[in-house]
Amino acid sequence: MLKIFKITAILEGISYLVLFSNMLFIKPNYFELYHTLLYPIGMSHGVLFIGYILLAFLLKKRMQWSLTTFGIILAASLIPFGTFYVEYKYLKTDQKNLKNV
């Protein structure tokens, strides 16, 4: 389940950045393309965001995260590049610990 959470964290971060790119770079210049891309990008980001939050709740007890660590992991989903930081800082584990997760 930890591997799925890592993949979800990375994909959620990428979808967040693509959504911002759509708003910042495409909207001012190509308004019609912006509306065409908004629904699929927004929907995929929403699904990945919900998956990230649900997987974080499911892994909280297994990974023995403190309340502070869990709060950081949840707050990182709201900040651009935050999920990449979580994947780098909190989801690195030893191979011995992966047997239990």
SULURHU-V904317 format. One record per residue. RES is the residue in one small letter. OMEGA is omega as a letter, one per 30 degrees, with the letter a starting at -180 (* if undefined). NEAR is the number of other C-alpha atoms within 10 Angstrom. D_LAST is the distance of its C-alpha to the last C-alpha in Angstrom with 1 decimal. Layout:
res: [RES RES]
omega: [OMEGA OMEGA]
near: [NEAR NEAR]
d_last: [D_LAST D_LAST]
This chain:
res: [m l k i f k i t a i l e g i s y l v l f s n m l f i k p n y f e l y h t l l y p i g m s h g v l f i g y i l l a f l l k k r m q w s l t t f g i i l a a s l i p f g t f y v e y k y l k t d q k n l k n v]
omega: [l l l l l l l l a l l l l a l l l l l l l a a a a a a a a a a l l a l a a a a l a l l l l l l l l l l a l l l l l a a a a a a l l a l l l l l a l a a l a a l a a a l l l a a a a a l a l l l a a l a a *]
near: [11 18 11 11 20 20 13 21 29 20 19 27 25 17 20 25 15 15 18 14 12 20 16 12 11 16 15 10 10 11 11 10 12 17 14 10 14 14 11 12 16 16 12 15 21 15 11 20 21 14 17 25 18 12 18 19 13 14 17 15 11 12 17 10 15 11 10 9 14 18 11 15 25 18 14 18 21 13 11 15 16 20 27 18 16 21 17 11 11 14 16 12 11 8 8 8 9 13 7 8 11]
d_last: [6.8 6.7 9.4 11.3 11.4 12.7 15.2 16.2 16.8 19.0 20.9 21.5 23.0 25.1 26.3 27.3 29.3 30.9 31.9 33.5 35.2 36.7 38.1 39.4 40.8 41.5 42.8 45.8 47.0 46.1 46.0 45.9 43.0 41.1 41.5 40.6 37.3 36.4 35.2 32.8 31.3 31.1 29.6 26.8 26.1 26.1 23.6 21.2 21.7 21.0 17.8 16.7 17.6 16.0 12.6 13.0 13.9 11.1 8.5 11.0 10.4 6.6 7.4 10.7 13.0 16.6 19.1 20.6 17.5 16.6 20.3 20.4 17.5 19.5 22.8 21.9 22.0 25.6 26.7 27.5 25.2 22.9 19.8 20.5 20.6 17.3 15.7 17.6 17.3 14.1 11.5 12.4 10.1 11.0 10.3 9.8 6.9 5.1 5.7 3.8 0.0]
